[in-house]
Structure formats: structure tokens, C-alpha cells
Amino acid sequence: MGEVLDDYFSNKTKLKDAFILPGKDAAPEEIDAFLKRMDIPKSAEEYKLNAKLIPGKETTDTKEAAAKSMADFFKSISLTKNQASKVYEQFAGIIKGANEAEAVKQKALVDSFEERLLKDLGDEKNATETKEYFKRALIALGDKKLVQELKDSGMLYSTSLVKALADIWKAGNTDAPIPQGSIGRDGKTKEALPKSDQFIQKYGGKK
């Protein structure tokens, strides 16, 4: 009898703490009670995902849209608030890692630009003139957004693009490419696309 009573009270405690899934005919109150007990919000907004945790240069609107999209997804698969928070943190971490990897790649492109261009063109004089032609081609375009896109994508430091735009500009201009600012290399530090005075005036200088 003692064992029977022990089993009874043990099972009663387990049933009290058990999560019973609402049936297909469950009343709205039963469903709400179940969701509350499971810590599953009734709406995606209740996850309260902080868009500011998403790293990167995207606009606030873009980040908020991404956070909303993720909240909608979390709700669609019925994640608890704690689960959603953990997944969201991992998502932000992945984005941060990708951004850091891209920053390393961009730095490598900038650091190696002068050396790659010199190797492609064969001597310092050709490299210097090509850079100046390229800068003047960008000045002639006058599109700050395009220059920023080229920089963000790494194409600004593509020797193929630099040579191509330099040749296009040179084909339509007979002026000698007299540098308008310091473009020498000191042997210790290498500057990718040193800015001429006109370039600084047009694009706000190097950041």
C-alpha cells in the first residue's frame, strides 16, 4: 500500500508539471494558457528583438525590417522567447563575423594595391600615371555613390578596373597626368590610390 501511495503522489506531481498540448477543439483560453506556460508569445512583436544588435552599415529601417522578418519566422515555428533570443544572438554573431571577414579582405586589397598595380604595369612611372588617370576618370564621373559602391565592393582596388578606366579617360584627353598631390611611396607605408587635390575636393578625402 505504501508503494501504491508513493506512486500516486509522484504521478500527481508529474501530471501537475506536465505540458498538455491543447486539442483541436481547445478553447481560446486554453490555448492562451498553454502559450503563456510555454513562454511562447501570442504575437511576433512580443519577442521584442532589438534591431540595433544587428551589426553592419545597413540603415536603421533595413535592420528593423530584418528583425521583424526574424520575429515573424520565430512565431511561425512557435519558438519560446528564450529560444528566439538565443537564435537571434547567433544570427547577429554570424553577421558580425561576416563583416569582420570582409573588413580583413578589404584591408588586404588596399594594402596590396600599390604592389599589384606596379607588378601589372612594370614600372613606377606607368603606375603613377595610371593612378592619376583613374582618379581623373572618377572625378569626371562625379558620382559619389558609385565611388562608394566601388570601395565597398573592393572594385576600387581592382587593378583591371583601374587600368580600364585610366585608358578610357586617356583616350579622350591629351593633358599629361601631372599629379596634384603627393603620390610618392616612402618604402615603409603603401597608400592605395593617394588622393589628388581635386579628388579630395570632390569626394571628401580618404576615410
Protein Blocks (a to p, Z undefined) as FASTA:
>chain_A
ZZmmmmmmmmmmmmmmpccdddfkbcfklmmmmmmmnopafbfklnopafklpgcjbdfk
lmmmmmmmmmmmmmmnopafklmmmmmmmmmmmmmmmmmmmmmmmmmmmmmmmmmmmmmn
opaklmmmmmmmmmmmmmmnopaklmmmmmmnommmgmklmmmmmmmmmmmpcbdcddfb
dfbdehlaccehiadfklmmmnopaZZ
